[in-house]
Amino acid sequence: METPKNQSWHWQAIDPSRNVARDYHLWVETDLFGWTTVERRWGRIGTKGRG
């Protein structure tokens, strides 16, 4: 079976009239054992974020 390549996505939602300043990250990677893992983080722009 072919191993997937590591991929990442990043997008932001900004709307000052609604006080929205969001930051989103998504990573798809293969770990040392060959398992596919998904990591996500989100939060306000400029903060550490949540996951």
N, C-alpha and C positions, 0 to 999 in steps of 0.2 A: 504494500500500500504506500502511496506517495504521501510524504509529510507536507502539510500546508505550510506556506511561508508565513512569517510573522507579519501581521498587518496592524495598523492603528488608524483611528479616525479621531478628529477633533472638530467640534463645532461650538458656536456661541449663539446665544439668543440675547439681543439687546433691544430694549424698548423703554427709553427714558420716561415716556408719558405714563407707563404702567409700573415704573420702578423695577424693571426686569433687567438683570445683568447676570446671565447664567453661562456657565462654562461646562462642557461635556467632553469626556475622553473615553474611548473604547479601544482595548487592545485584544487581539487574538494571537496567541503564541503557542508554540509546542514546548512542553517541559522536557526535562532530562529523561523521562521515562516514555516519551513519545505521545503523551496525552495532550489533547488540545485544551488550552485554558483560555478563559475569557475574563478580563479585568475591566471594571468600569469605575469611573470617578465623575462626580458632578458637584457643583456648588456655585456660589457667587463668584464672579470674576474677581481675582485678586486674593482669594482665600485658599486655604490648604485643600479644601474639598472633602467630599465624603466618598466612601466606597463600599 
